[in-house]
Amino acid sequence: MKRLILNLFEMNCVSHITHGLWRLPDNNRERHNDIEYWIELARLLEDGGFDAVFLADVIGTYDVFRGSADTSIRQGLQIPNNDPSLVVPAMAAVTRHLGFGITFSTTYEPPFAWARRLSTLDHLTKGRVGWNIVTSYLPNAARNFGLDGEVEHDTRFEIADEYLDVLYKLWEGSWDDDAIIADRENNVFADPARIRPIDHDGKYFKVEGPHLPSPSRQRTPVLFTATASGAGTKFAGQHAEVVFTGGPHTDFIKRTISNIREAAVEAGRRPEDVKFVTIAGVIVGRTDAEAKAKLAEFERLTSPEGYLAHAGLPFDPTAFPPEAKLKEVTSTDGGIGRWRAFDPEQTVGEFLAGFGDLSRHPLFAVGTPEVVADAIERWLDDVGIDGINLLQYHSYDTARDFIELVVPVLRDRGRLRGSYDPDESLRDRIFGAGDRLPDRHQGARYRGGAHLPVTRLSA
Ligand SMILES: Cc1cc2nc3c(=O)[nH]c(=O)nc-3n(C[C@H](O)[C@H](O)[C@H](O)COP(=O)(O)O)c2cc1C
């Protein structure tokens, strides 16, 4: 029976992806600047049996909708927004098992420093980090890093592919496992013959090496990515171990799963080498009425405008009569914004109804613990996912409710285990096959310095 991978979907900001709800009574979103916020959260999640906290990130503002960042700024929509990786050591210090998925983009900052930061985090967490590889989508992000506009979509994936190649060389190939000798008598800490530069000289990056940190427990952290496009699917098939999927309906999710598994096989891997985790909305109550009352309260506060700004809509549908057809009010056809394609025959009113409607999510469950657990079992068995990134409506009540009410039912049904295995790395928890990348993953080809230039550090 398939066991659920259970992650909390987080972001180091006020309004991540449930816009308007930061205003709920006792919601802690405004405390994201406090280290105590992250410490309390980590303890709660580990006591409750979560596998990981997944930290989204962007490196720019949402300033396309209505031609400015005003809506985002007013609503706390991913601004203010802090660095996701820096809260990880605080959470790791008060936990032993919880994993951490950290989002970082391959498009703007070169790979050497990021490789070093992730190795440091893998050391500090004793092998509990994952990296959500993104290529960034905000035009403002490009302008923040010295460019006039976004790098073209498929080129971003080409850059990401070389970026990963550099990282594998540093993480897997630069140091041998036995490079550290720690011989106090002869003052020899490490053996230069077992540490090598990588001498990478490619189209986008030139990196000499060696890697600065010694090999961490996982070496390469667990590789997550979130994508569905053609270029992204090929990239995920080659690199990703866990794909974070979304989409308008379950058929789309099923298709993404099968396309990426196919791409993984083409890259010499096995279909089961890639796991799929989806955003899931869960509103649970002791009774159906209690759950529905929570949903009603959320619906009262949800902000359709926030979702419009988040989607980066290049036109303002609220400026047109609801009965107008989309094709009459915008010349763009097909994919509007980043998140959804639209039907040009749809009316403005129908189109707008999808924004801020919390129950429209393809994986959404509201009701008693049994109803929610039934839904999760269907997602696992019928849609074919392996886990969820639980959407937060309220911090920390969403996680608390799930832990109190849903976790016991899923444990009874064998869908979640009763306790953590001691001293497990994140990769071992997810795949049950050790701490390191499997041999058939392309990152493994550099092990022991194979496929690297023969330059050595020692004379
Ligand atoms: C569920 C989900 C979560 C995502 N989270 C982030 C994120 O935190 N930061 C980011 O820059 N992009 C994020 N993205 C965007 C993706 O990285 C990617 O840019 C987007 O899916 C378009 O890629 P594609 O054209 O390959 O599908 C996310 C995408 C999905 C589907």
The ligand as a Tripos MOL2 file, in Angstrom:
@<TRIPOS>MOLECULE
LIG
   31    33     1     0     0
SMALL
NO_CHARGES

@<TRIPOS>ATOM
      1 C1          3.0810   23.6930   -7.5080 C.3       1 LIG1
      2 C2          4.0680   24.6650   -8.0430 C.ar      1 LIG1
      3 C3          4.8830   25.3960   -7.1670 C.ar      1 LIG1
      4 C4          5.8230   26.3120   -7.6510 C.ar      1 LIG1
      5 N1          6.6090   27.0200   -6.7920 N.ar      1 LIG1
      6 C5          7.4960   27.9230   -7.2910 C.ar      1 LIG1
      7 C6          8.3210   28.7110   -6.4300 C.ar      1 LIG1
      8 O1          8.2790   28.5940   -5.2140 O.2       1 LIG1
      9 N2          9.1570   29.6050   -6.9860 N.ar      1 LIG1
     10 C7          9.2590   29.7730   -8.3370 C.ar      1 LIG1
     11 O2         10.0690   30.6020   -8.7850 O.2       1 LIG1
     12 N3          8.4990   29.0230   -9.1780 N.ar      1 LIG1
     13 C8          7.6220   28.1340   -8.6770 C.ar      1 LIG1
     14 N4          6.8380   27.4210   -9.5390 N.ar      1 LIG1
     15 C9          6.9260   27.7040  -10.9750 C.3       1 LIG1
     16 C10         7.7560   26.6980  -11.7000 C.3       1 LIG1
     17 O3          9.0810   26.6790  -11.2530 O.3       1 LIG1
     18 C11         7.7300   27.0070  -13.1820 C.3       1 LIG1
     19 O4          8.2800   28.2740  -13.4290 O.3       1 LIG1
     20 C12         6.3450   26.9900  -13.7170 C.3       1 LIG1
     21 O5          5.6850   25.8040  -13.3400 O.3       1 LIG1
     22 C13         6.3810   27.0580  -15.2220 C.3       1 LIG1
     23 O6          7.2930   26.0850  -15.6530 O.3       1 LIG1
     24 P1          6.9740   25.2080  -16.8710 P.3       1 LIG1
     25 O7          6.7590   26.1930  -17.9510 O.co2     1 LIG1
     26 O8          8.1450   24.3320  -17.0760 O.co2     1 LIG1
     27 O9          5.7550   24.4390  -16.4970 O.co2     1 LIG1
     28 C14         5.9290   26.4940   -9.0440 C.ar      1 LIG1
     29 C15         5.1260   25.7420   -9.9120 C.ar      1 LIG1
     30 C16         4.2010   24.8360   -9.4370 C.ar      1 LIG1
     31 C17         3.3900   24.0580  -10.4080 C.3       1 LIG1
@<TRIPOS>BOND
     1     1     2 1
     2     2     3 ar
     3     2    30 ar
     4     3     4 ar
     5     4     5 ar
     6     4    28 ar
     7     5     6 ar
     8     6     7 ar
     9     6    13 1
    10     7     8 2
    11     7     9 ar
    12     9    10 ar
    13    10    11 2
    14    10    12 ar
    15    12    13 ar
    16    13    14 ar
    17    14    15 1
    18    14    28 ar
    19    15    16 1
    20    16    17 1
    21    16    18 1
    22    18    19 1
    23    18    20 1
    24    20    21 1
    25    20    22 1
    26    22    23 1
    27    23    24 1
    28    24    25 2
    29    24    26 1
    30    24    27 1
    31    28    29 ar
    32    29    30 ar
    33    30    31 1
@<TRIPOS>SUBSTRUCTURE
     1 LIG1         1 GROUP 0 **** ****
